[in-house]
């Protein structure tokens, strides 16, 4: 891979219904793990690998807590400056000067599924270059090793490649996940919730990708041309990934030595705090 990846998409618009009632007042991606919100683990990781433009798909509810977190709090900054608390002032700064977050609101009554926010960003911002795509309510914890974004970038072998992160789990747990079928380091397809005996591997999809321009076009086309009703099915991103592969697209499979932490459930969130806080 010769081109540097400087853009990333992070969907953060979900209602977080699995985390009710707390998500009535706290956005799911803003639930704390340690002393930081869930989404910030991905944001800081992406920044560390050279991303300078992050596109967040938020809900249309106001005020937006994600926006507030990544904006300067001028009153707080003044308070800390006047009292000489410059170490705290540094902690209150959540973005470096060279990084921009672009926001687009998703209508919760509109199309739903993992493909929708990606398509929205690509169309709104006319993106025609490889992008990293991370979800806003989970992350890979690997403080002593390679980050998820570094693993994805390292897996690329050509400028037109895409990549998907594979997380290894015990085989007897694969029935709950999308499982990767891999041949010579390339994804052939994703098998959703297979029986243990029929699973092609014990690598699961955790929705962390590099998407090439060709794959992004497939995602946009999929959302545009399908008209699933609210009781039919979600617009899942693995559908256009399948089409992309069928047309000859290459999606490399990146392994990680880190631990997948998911804040979408109470049990996962508690575990994430235990891991991060040690």
N, C-alpha and C positions, 0 to 999 in steps of 0.2 A: 504494500500500500504506500503510494507516494504522496497522496494528498493528505493534508492535515485536517482532521475533523474539528470544526469550531462551533457546530450547532447541535443542540439537543432539544428533544421534546419531552415534557413531563406532564401527563394528564393528572389533574388533581380535583376533578369536578364531581366525583361520586358523592352520593348522600351518606355513605358509610352506615348503611342500615344494620350491618352485623355488629356495629359498635354502639347502637342506641342503648340507653338514652343520652350518653355523653356527647354524641355527635349532633345532638340538637343545638348545642352551643359551641362546640369545638369542631372545626373541620378535621376530617379523618387524617389528612396529611400533616396536620399541625399537632396531633397527639404527641406528647413528649416521650422521647426515649433518652434517658439520662437528662441532660440539661439542654437538649436541642429537639426541635420538632422532627418527626419522621422524614419529611421530604428533604430536610437540610443535609442529611447524610448523603443522599444522591447528588444534591446540588454541589456540595463542597468536593465530592469525588470527581464530578465532571469538570469543575473548574481546575482541579489539580492536573487533569489530563489535557488541558488546553482549550476547553470550551469557553467561548466568550459571549455567545448568544444562546439564551435558554428561553424556550417557548412553553409557557405554562397555560394549560387549558383549565380554566376555573369554572365554578358554577356562576350563575348570574345573580346570586344573592349578594347583597351589600349590607354591612361592610365586609370586605374580603380579608380574612385573617392572613392568608399567604402573602397578599400584596403588602399588608401592613408590616409583616415581619421583615420583608426585604427592602422596605423604604427606610430612610433615615428618620428617626424620631428626634426632631429638632429640640423639643423641650427637654427630653432626656439628655441629649448631648450637651445642652447648655448647663443643665444641673451638674453633670459629671465634670465638665470643664471648670466651672466655678469652684468646685470643691477639690480640684486637683486629682480626681480619680481617673487618671489617664489609662490605667490598665483596664478599668471597667469600660471606658470609652472605646477601647479597641475591641472588646468583646461585643459591644453593642453594634459594631459595624459588621453587617452580615454579608456584604458583597465587596469585592475589590473594585477599584475605579474602572477597570477595563472590561467589566462584565455587565451585560444588560439582560434584564428579564423582560420579555414581551408577553403580554397577556391577551387571551381571547376567551370570551365567555361562551359556555355551552348551555343551550336550553335544556333543562332536565326533562321537559316534555317532548323533546325531539328524538331523533335517532339515538340508539343506545348501544354501547359496546366498545371494545378496545380499538377497533379500527376508526371509529368516528372522530375522536380528538386528533388523531394523526392526520387524517384527511383534511380536517378543518385548518390545521396549521399550514399544511403544504399549500392549500389553495389560497388562504388569506395572505401568506407571506411569500408566495411564489418560490418555494424552496426547490432547487434543482441541484442539490449536492448531497453527499452522504451525511446522515444525521444519526446521532445516538438517540435511542428511545428508551426511557426508563419510566416505570410507574411511580406514583408519588407516595405509596403507603408501604413500601418494602425496600430493603437494601441488602447488599452483601457486606458482611463484617469481616474484614481481613486486615487488621491494622499492621501486621508484621509481614504482609505479602502483597501480591499484585491485586489491584482493585478490579472490579468487574469491567469498568470501561477500558482499563489497560489490557485485560485479557481479550476483550472483544477486538480492540484495535490490533493487538498482536496476532490474532487469528487470520486477519485478512492477508490474502496473497496477490490480489489484483485490484486495480482501481474500480472495477465494476462489481466486486464482491459485496455481499451482505454478510452479516454474522449474527448468531444467536448464542446466548449463554446457556450452557447446560450445567445443572447442579445435580451431583450424584447423591442419591438417597438409597436407603435399604429397599431391596426389590419388593418386599412385602407391603410397601407403602405406595406403590405406583398407581394404584387404582383411583387415587384422589386427584391425579394430575394429568397434564398433557405430557406425553413421553416422547422423547426424540428418537427417531430412527436415523442412524448415522452410517455412512459408508465412505471410507477413505477421508474422514474428517469433514465430510459435507453432509448437511441435512438432506434426507430424502423425503421425509414427511413427519408430521406430528400426530401421534395416536392419542386421542382424548380418552382418558380414564379407562385404560385397557385392563382386562383381567391379568393377574400376575403372570400366568402361564403364557399369555399372548403379548406381553410387553416387549418391544424390540430392544429395550435397554433399561438401565435404571437412571438415565439422565432425564431430568424434568425441565420443562420450559418455565422460566420465572419472569417472562416478559421483559427481557433486557436484550436490546438489539442494536446493531448498526444496519440501517436501511439505505441501500443504494438508490439513486434517482429512479432506476427502473422499478424497484420494489415500491417506492413511494407512489409512483404512477399507478401501480396495480391496486394499492390501498385506496387511492382517490376514486379510481374507476369502479371498484367494488361498492363503495359507499354510494356513489352517484347512481349506479344502475340497478341496485337492489332496493326493493321497497318492502322490507319486512314490517309487518304490523307489530303493535306493542305486545301482543300475545304470541307472536311467531318465534322469533329467535333474535339473539343479539348479533350485531355486526362484529364478529370476532376477527381479529387480525390474522389468525392462522389460516383463514379462507383465502385472502389474497396472497399470503405467503405460499400456499399450495399452488395457486395459479402461476405465480412467479417461478417456482421450481419446475412446473410442468412445461413452461416456455423456455427452459434452459438456464434460468438464473441460478447463480451459485450462492449458497448460504453456508458459510463456514461455521463449525461448531466450536465454541470456545469453552474450555474447561476452567473451573475456578477451584482454588483451595480454600476459599472463604466460606463462611456460614451464611446461609440465606435466612434473613430475619424478616418476618411478615407481621406488620402491625394491624392487619385487617381484622383479626380476631382477638378476643381478650387473652386467650392462652398464648397466642403468638406475640402479642404486645408485652405481656408479662415476661415471657422468655427473652425477648429482645432487651428489655431493661436489665434483666439478670446478667445477660452476656456482656452488654456494653458497660454496665456499672461494676461488673466483676464481683 
